[in-house]
Each structure stands twice: as C-alpha cells, then as structure tokens.
Amino acid sequence: MSETAQETIRIDRLLVYLRFARTRSIACSMIEKRTLRRNRKHVLRPSENISIGDVLTLVIGNDVRVVEVLSLPERRASPALAKSYYRELDRSG
C-alpha cells in the first residue's frame, strides 16, 4: 500500500476490514442506526471516507469503543492483524 497524504477508505468497508462488522450490510445497518461517529460527528452515509488519524466512536451492543485509525488495510485481516490498524483510546479523559 502506498503512503499518500490523501489516502482514504469507505467507512462501511473499513468496519468490515477491521472486524467491527462481519459484512458491509451490517456496517450499513450500524450507520443507519446512528451508532457510529467519526471525529465526534455522526456518520450519515456508508460511502463517507475515513483517513488515517480519524477517531471513530462505535456502539456495539452495550459497549462503546473509541479508536484512532493508524493505517488503512487493503483487505479483511485476521483479528490480531486488524488490531494493528487502530488503537483504542481511553474513554475516561
């Protein structure tokens, strides 16, 4: 993958690649239910682009996860490898 300043990926695809959603239709459902924010603003469309440095807030079940995107994957990865593309942020402060 080339490192460019304007590199982006669709949010629905990213959710699948990082294993926050099993399929793109589930990712779209998360967006429709307004359980996903990018940089503190609700994501309104599955086609919104995400870039390195964006902070995602996801509501998954009763859990809230806040993650920063460190790099963009090219495909769905193993769970261990998927975690290398983001870091969990502390929600307490």
DRENTORKOL-3810 file (N, C-alpha, C; in nm, 4 decimals):
REM DRENTORKOL-3810
@n.u->0.0849; n.v->-0.1183; n.w->0.0000; ca.u->0.0000; ca.v->0.0000; ca.w->0.0000; c.u->0.0887; c.v->0.1237; c.w->0.0000
@n.u->0.0570; n.v->0.2161; n.w->-0.0857; ca.u->0.1369; ca.v->0.3378; ca.w->-0.0930; c.u->0.0961; c.v->0.4342; c.w->0.0168
@n.u->0.1919; n.v->0.5050; n.w->0.0703; ca.u->0.1656; ca.v->0.6028; ca.w->0.1757; c.u->0.1481; c.v->0.7397; c.w->0.1117
@n.u->0.0228; n.v->0.7853; n.w->0.1037; ca.u->-0.0050; ca.v->0.9177; ca.w->0.0484; c.u->-0.0831; c.v->0.9975; c.w->0.1508
@n.u->-0.0740; n.v->1.1278; n.w->0.1421; ca.u->-0.1375; ca.v->1.2145; ca.w->0.2413; c.u->-0.2902; c.v->1.2066; c.w->0.2345
@n.u->-0.3460; n.v->1.1825; n.w->0.1160; ca.u->-0.4905; ca.v->1.1846; ca.w->0.0999; c.u->-0.5517; c.v->1.0451; c.w->0.0889
@n.u->-0.4847; n.v->0.9441; n.w->0.1401; ca.u->-0.5351; ca.v->0.8080; ca.w->0.1310; c.u->-0.6616; c.v->0.7926; c.w->0.2162
@n.u->-0.7671; n.v->0.7349; n.w->0.1573; ca.u->-0.8939; ca.v->0.7175; ca.w->0.2280; c.u->-0.9539; c.v->0.5817; c.w->0.1951
@n.u->-1.0546; n.v->0.5439; n.w->0.2739; ca.u->-1.1308; ca.v->0.4210; ca.w->0.2504; c.u->-1.2744; c.v->0.4476; c.w->0.2958
@n.u->-1.3685; n.v->0.3830; n.w->0.2294; ca.u->-1.5093; ca.v->0.3965; ca.w->0.2690; c.u->-1.5290; c.v->0.3420; c.w->0.4097
@n.u->-1.6143; n.v->0.4070; n.w->0.4883; ca.u->-1.6362; ca.v->0.3658; ca.w->0.6268; c.u->-1.6978; c.v->0.2269; c.w->0.6353
@n.u->-1.7904; n.v->0.1916; n.w->0.5463; ca.u->-1.8511; ca.v->0.0583; ca.w->0.5536; c.u->-1.7476; c.v->-0.0507; c.w->0.5281
@n.u->-1.6593; n.v->-0.0272; n.w->0.4345; ca.u->-1.5539; ca.v->-0.1239; ca.w->0.4039; c.u->-1.4540; c.v->-0.1335; c.w->0.5205
@n.u->-1.4193; n.v->-0.0197; n.w->0.5790; ca.u->-1.3240; ca.v->-0.0192; ca.w->0.6896; c.u->-1.3775; c.v->-0.0979; c.w->0.8091
@n.u->-1.5054; n.v->-0.0830; n.w->0.8399; ca.u->-1.5644; ca.v->-0.1548; ca.w->0.9531; c.u->-1.5523; c.v->-0.3058; c.w->0.9347
@n.u->-1.5666; n.v->-0.3521; n.w->0.8120; ca.u->-1.5522; ca.v->-0.4950; ca.w->0.7838; c.u->-1.4055; c.v->-0.5359; c.w->0.7929
@n.u->-1.3174; n.v->-0.4593; n.w->0.7325; ca.u->-1.1752; ca.v->-0.4930; ca.w->0.7327; c.u->-1.1168; c.v->-0.4963; c.w->0.8737
@n.u->-1.1652; n.v->-0.4074; n.w->0.9619; ca.u->-1.1156; ca.v->-0.4030; ca.w->1.0993; c.u->-1.1947; c.v->-0.4937; c.w->1.1935
@n.u->-1.2914; n.v->-0.5666; n.w->1.1374; ca.u->-1.3702; ca.v->-0.6657; ca.w->1.2118; c.u->-1.4634; c.v->-0.6054; c.w->1.3163
@n.u->-1.5097; n.v->-0.4839; n.w->1.2937; ca.u->-1.6140; ca.v->-0.4266; ca.w->1.3783; c.u->-1.7508; c.v->-0.4692; c.w->1.3267
@n.u->-1.7570; n.v->-0.5092; n.w->1.1983; ca.u->-1.8794; ca.v->-0.5607; ca.w->1.1378; c.u->-1.8423; c.v->-0.6816; c.w->1.0530
@n.u->-1.9290; n.v->-0.7809; n.w->1.0504; ca.u->-1.8996; ca.v->-0.9030; ca.w->0.9749; c.u->-1.9181; c.v->-0.8833; c.w->0.8245
@n.u->-2.0177; n.v->-0.8011; n.w->0.7858; ca.u->-2.0447; ca.v->-0.7758; ca.w->0.6441; c.u->-2.0671; c.v->-0.6265; c.w->0.6222
@n.u->-2.0633; n.v->-0.5855; n.w->0.4954; ca.u->-2.0887; ca.v->-0.4450; ca.w->0.4655; c.u->-2.2339; c.v->-0.4078; c.w->0.4937
@n.u->-2.3263; n.v->-0.5023; n.w->0.4767; ca.u->-2.4670; ca.v->-0.4698; ca.w->0.5071; c.u->-2.4854; c.v->-0.4473; c.w->0.6570
@n.u->-2.4124; n.v->-0.5199; n.w->0.7408; ca.u->-2.4182; ca.v->-0.4961; ca.w->0.8855; c.u->-2.3565; c.v->-0.3600; c.w->0.9167
@n.u->-2.2474; n.v->-0.3265; n.w->0.8484; ca.u->-2.1848; ca.v->-0.1954; ca.w->0.8668; c.u->-2.2829; c.v->-0.0847; c.w->0.8281
@n.u->-2.3540; n.v->-0.1030; n.w->0.7182; ca.u->-2.4539; ca.v->-0.0038; ca.w->0.6757; c.u->-2.5650; c.v->0.0089; c.w->0.7790
@n.u->-2.6034; n.v->-0.1021; n.w->0.8380; ca.u->-2.7062; ca.v->-0.1002; ca.w->0.9426; c.u->-2.6592; c.v->-0.0200; c.w->1.0632
@n.u->-2.5322; n.v->-0.0355; n.w->1.1009; ca.u->-2.4767; ca.v->0.0422; ca.w->1.2120; c.u->-2.4870; c.v->0.1920; c.w->1.1823
@n.u->-2.4591; n.v->0.2295; n.w->1.0576; ca.u->-2.4633; ca.v->0.3700; ca.w->1.0178; c.u->-2.6077; c.v->0.4204; c.w->1.0201
@n.u->-2.7018; n.v->0.3407; n.w->0.9674; ca.u->-2.8427; ca.v->0.3798; ca.w->0.9661; c.u->-2.8980; c.v->0.3977; c.w->1.1067
@n.u->-2.8505; n.v->0.3171; n.w->1.2021; ca.u->-2.8969; ca.v->0.3257; ca.w->1.3408; c.u->-2.8241; c.v->0.4351; c.w->1.4187
@n.u->-2.7352; n.v->0.5056; n.w->1.3525; ca.u->-2.6598; ca.v->0.6174; ca.w->1.4122; c.u->-2.5793; c.v->0.5739; c.w->1.5345
@n.u->-2.5159; n.v->0.4576; n.w->1.5246; ca.u->-2.4322; ca.v->0.4074; ca.w->1.6336; c.u->-2.2837; c.v->0.4296; c.w->1.6047
@n.u->-2.2540; n.v->0.5142; n.w->1.5073; ca.u->-2.1163; ca.v->0.5352; ca.w->1.4655; c.u->-2.0893; c.v->0.6840; c.w->1.4462
@n.u->-1.9768; n.v->0.7292; n.w->1.5016; ca.u->-1.9336; ca.v->0.8680; ca.w->1.4828; c.u->-1.7912; c.v->0.8705; c.w->1.4314
@n.u->-1.7621; n.v->0.9694; n.w->1.3503; ca.u->-1.6254; ca.v->0.9955; ca.w->1.3048; c.u->-1.5903; c.v->1.1355; c.w->1.3497
@n.u->-1.4846; n.v->1.1465; n.w->1.4298; ca.u->-1.4423; ca.v->1.2763; ca.w->1.4819; c.u->-1.5588; c.v->1.3506; c.w->1.5481
@n.u->-1.6334; n.v->1.2787; n.w->1.6303; ca.u->-1.7459; ca.v->1.3292; ca.w->1.7117; c.u->-1.8709; c.v->1.3648; c.w->1.6328
@n.u->-1.8743; n.v->1.3405; n.w->1.5030; ca.u->-1.9935; ca.v->1.3686; ca.w->1.4230; c.u->-2.0501; c.v->1.2377; c.w->1.3709
@n.u->-2.1847; n.v->1.2261; n.w->1.3736; ca.u->-2.2480; ca.v->1.1043; ca.w->1.3250; c.u->-2.2104; c.v->1.0798; c.w->1.1790
@n.u->-2.1820; n.v->0.9554; n.w->1.1482; ca.u->-2.1610; ca.v->0.9143; ca.w->1.0094; c.u->-2.2996; c.v->0.8971; c.w->0.9489
@n.u->-2.3247; n.v->0.9624; n.w->0.8363; ca.u->-2.4579; ca.v->0.9620; ca.w->0.7758; c.u->-2.4685; c.v->0.8717; c.w->0.6540
@n.u->-2.3550; n.v->0.8420; n.w->0.5891; ca.u->-2.3571; ca.v->0.7619; ca.w->0.4669; c.u->-2.2491; c.v->0.6538; c.w->0.4716
@n.u->-2.2781; n.v->0.5343; n.w->0.4205; ca.u->-2.1762; ca.v->0.4287; ca.w->0.4145; c.u->-2.0582; c.v->0.4655; c.w->0.3252
@n.u->-2.0781; n.v->0.5619; n.w->0.2362; ca.u->-1.9724; ca.v->0.6000; ca.w->0.1427; c.u->-1.8776; c.v->0.7069; c.w->0.1979
@n.u->-1.9002; n.v->0.7521; n.w->0.3222; ca.u->-1.8091; ca.v->0.8517; ca.w->0.3796; c.u->-1.6680; c.v->0.7955; c.w->0.3861
@n.u->-1.5720; n.v->0.8801; n.w->0.3537; ca.u->-1.4332; ca.v->0.8362; ca.w->0.3532; c.u->-1.3666; c.v->0.8595; c.w->0.4877
@n.u->-1.2849; n.v->0.7636; n.w->0.5264; ca.u->-1.2081; ca.v->0.7687; ca.w->0.6503; c.u->-1.0619; c.v->0.7771; c.w->0.6115
@n.u->-0.9861; n.v->0.8561; n.w->0.6859; ca.u->-0.8434; ca.v->0.8643; ca.w->0.6600; c.u->-0.7661; c.v->0.8405; c.w->0.7895
@n.u->-0.6378; n.v->0.8216; n.w->0.7758; ca.u->-0.5511; ca.v->0.7967; ca.w->0.8901; c.u->-0.5617; c.v->0.9144; c.w->0.9866
@n.u->-0.5746; n.v->0.8841; n.w->1.1149; ca.u->-0.5868; ca.v->0.9868; ca.w->1.2176; c.u->-0.7294; c.v->1.0135; c.w->1.2618
@n.u->-0.8272; n.v->0.9670; n.w->1.1837; ca.u->-0.9668; ca.v->0.9848; ca.w->1.2238; c.u->-0.9958; c.v->0.9042; c.w->1.3500
@n.u->-1.0836; n.v->0.9568; n.w->1.4352; ca.u->-1.1239; ca.v->0.8882; ca.w->1.5571; c.u->-1.2679; c.v->0.8404; c.w->1.5390
@n.u->-1.2890; n.v->0.7100; n.w->1.5582; ca.u->-1.4210; ca.v->0.6504; ca.w->1.5435; c.u->-1.4762; c.v->0.6143; c.w->1.6804
@n.u->-1.6035; n.v->0.6460; n.w->1.7020; ca.u->-1.6740; ca.v->0.6053; ca.w->1.8226; c.u->-1.7832; c.v->0.5093; c.w->1.7780
@n.u->-1.7768; n.v->0.3861; n.w->1.8279; ca.u->-1.8701; ca.v->0.2823; ca.w->1.7868; c.u->-1.9472; c.v->0.2303; c.w->1.9070
@n.u->-2.0782; n.v->0.2147; n.w->1.8892; ca.u->-2.1600; ca.v->0.1499; ca.w->1.9915; c.u->-2.1871; c.v->0.0095; c.w->1.9396
@n.u->-2.1330; n.v->-0.0895; n.w->2.0127; ca.u->-2.1510; ca.v->-0.2296; ca.w->1.9738; c.u->-2.2156; c.v->-0.3001; c.w->2.0928
@n.u->-2.3442; n.v->-0.3302; n.w->2.0787; ca.u->-2.4186; ca.v->-0.3861; ca.w->2.1915; c.u->-2.4283; c.v->-0.2818; c.w->2.3021
@n.u->-2.3840; n.v->-0.3180; n.w->2.4215; ca.u->-2.3827; ca.v->-0.2241; ca.w->2.5343; c.u->-2.2464; c.v->-0.1606; c.w->2.5536
@n.u->-2.1552; n.v->-0.1851; n.w->2.4625; ca.u->-2.0175; ca.v->-0.1382; ca.w->2.4741; c.u->-1.9939; c.v->-0.0191; c.w->2.3813
@n.u->-1.9188; n.v->0.0781; n.w->2.4303; ca.u->-1.8774; ca.v->0.1918; ca.w->2.3481; c.u->-1.7271; c.v->0.1819; c.w->2.3299
@n.u->-1.6824; n.v->0.1824; n.w->2.2041; ca.u->-1.5392; ca.v->0.1749; ca.w->2.1756; c.u->-1.4978; c.v->0.3006; c.w->2.1010
@n.u->-1.3848; n.v->0.3564; n.w->2.1420; ca.u->-1.3289; ca.v->0.4744; ca.w->2.0762; c.u->-1.1920; c.v->0.4340; c.w->2.0235
@n.u->-1.1743; n.v->0.4446; n.w->1.8914; ca.u->-1.0488; ca.v->0.4009; ca.w->1.8306; c.u->-0.9965; c.v->0.5084; c.w->1.7356
@n.u->-0.8654; n.v->0.5159; n.w->1.7248; ca.u->-0.7998; ca.v->0.6038; ca.w->1.6278; c.u->-0.7436; c.v->0.5171; c.w->1.5166
@n.u->-0.7706; n.v->0.5556; n.w->1.3927; ca.u->-0.7218; ca.v->0.4814; ca.w->1.2767; c.u->-0.5745; c.v->0.5157; c.w->1.2563
@n.u->-0.4880; n.v->0.4129; n.w->1.2625; ca.u->-0.3438; ca.v->0.4332; ca.w->1.2469; c.u->-0.2969; c.v->0.4113; c.w->1.1043
@n.u->-0.3591; n.v->0.3174; n.w->1.0340; ca.u->-0.3283; ca.v->0.2919; ca.w->0.8934; c.u->-0.4497; c.v->0.2256; c.w->0.8301
@n.u->-0.4517; n.v->0.2204; n.w->0.6983; ca.u->-0.5682; ca.v->0.1694; ca.w->0.6266; c.u->-0.5378; c.v->0.0328; c.w->0.5659
@n.u->-0.6179; n.v->-0.0682; n.w->0.6000; ca.u->-0.5958; ca.v->-0.2019; ca.w->0.5445; c.u->-0.6427; c.v->-0.2102; c.w->0.3999
@n.u->-0.5876; n.v->-0.3055; n.w->0.3264; ca.u->-0.6293; ca.v->-0.3280; ca.w->0.1878; c.u->-0.7363; c.v->-0.4358; c.w->0.1772
@n.u->-0.7464; n.v->-0.5195; n.w->0.2822; ca.u->-0.8442; ca.v->-0.6284; ca.w->0.2815; c.u->-0.8754; c.v->-0.6665; c.w->0.4249
@n.u->-0.9744; n.v->-0.7524; n.w->0.4412; ca.u->-1.0103; ca.v->-0.8033; ca.w->0.5748; c.u->-0.8934; c.v->-0.8857; c.w->0.6267
@n.u->-0.8541; n.v->-0.8584; n.w->0.7487; ca.u->-0.7368; ca.v->-0.9233; ca.w->0.8062; c.u->-0.7776; c.v->-1.0130; c.w->0.9233
@n.u->-0.6824; n.v->-1.0912; n.w->0.9700; ca.u->-0.7061; ca.v->-1.1726; ca.w->1.0893; c.u->-0.7341; c.v->-1.0786; c.w->1.2062
@n.u->-0.8001; n.v->-1.1259; n.w->1.3107; ca.u->-0.8285; ca.v->-1.0380; ca.w->1.4246; c.u->-0.7028; c.v->-0.9728; c.w->1.4826
@n.u->-0.5951; n.v->-1.0488; n.w->1.4943; ca.u->-0.4717; ca.v->-0.9931; ca.w->1.5507; c.u->-0.4137; c.v->-0.8854; c.w->1.4601
@n.u->-0.4127; n.v->-0.9101; n.w->1.3298; ca.u->-0.3591; ca.v->-0.8111; ca.w->1.2364; c.u->-0.4506; c.v->-0.6895; c.w->1.2265
@n.u->-0.5826; n.v->-0.7111; n.w->1.2324; ca.u->-0.6777; ca.v->-0.5995; ca.w->1.2243; c.u->-0.6526; c.v->-0.4997; c.w->1.3367
@n.u->-0.6182; n.v->-0.5479; n.w->1.4557; ca.u->-0.5935; ca.v->-0.4587; ca.w->1.5692; c.u->-0.4708; c.v->-0.3705; c.w->1.5499
@n.u->-0.3823; n.v->-0.4084; n.w->1.4585; ca.u->-0.2630; ca.v->-0.3265; ca.w->1.4347; c.u->-0.2942; c.v->-0.2013; c.w->1.3524
@n.u->-0.4135; n.v->-0.1959; n.w->1.2930; ca.u->-0.4515; ca.v->-0.0809; ca.w->1.2109; c.u->-0.5162; c.v->0.0319; c.w->1.2910
@n.u->-0.5468; n.v->0.0064; n.w->1.4196; ca.u->-0.6076; ca.v->0.1087; ca.w->1.5038; c.u->-0.5568; c.v->0.0941; c.w->1.6462
@n.u->-0.5834; n.v->0.1977; n.w->1.7262; ca.u->-0.5536; ca.v->0.1872; ca.w->1.8693; c.u->-0.6745; c.v->0.2343; c.w->1.9477
@n.u->-0.6983; n.v->0.1647; n.w->2.0585; ca.u->-0.8078; ca.v->0.2018; ca.w->2.1474; c.u->-0.7685; c.v->0.3271; c.w->2.2230
@n.u->-0.8604; n.v->0.4207; n.w->2.2336; ca.u->-0.8359; ca.v->0.5433; ca.w->2.3103; c.u->-0.9043; c.v->0.5328; c.w->2.4443
@n.u->-0.8452; n.v->0.5940; n.w->2.5445; ca.u->-0.9017; ca.v->0.5945; ca.w->2.6798; c.u->-1.0265; c.v->0.6806; c.w->2.6802
@n.u->-1.1366; n.v->0.6250; n.w->2.7256; ca.u->-1.2636; ca.v->0.6970; ca.w->2.7256; c.u->-1.2802; c.v->0.7859; c.w->2.8476
@n.u->-1.1931; n.v->0.7728; n.w->2.9459; ca.u->-1.2139; ca.v->0.8478; ca.w->3.0712; c.u->-1.1643; c.v->0.9919; c.w->3.0648
@n.u->-1.0871; n.v->1.0255; n.w->2.9648; ca.u->-1.0410; ca.v->1.1619; ca.w->2.9686; c.u->-0.9855; c.v->1.2077; c.w->2.8430
END
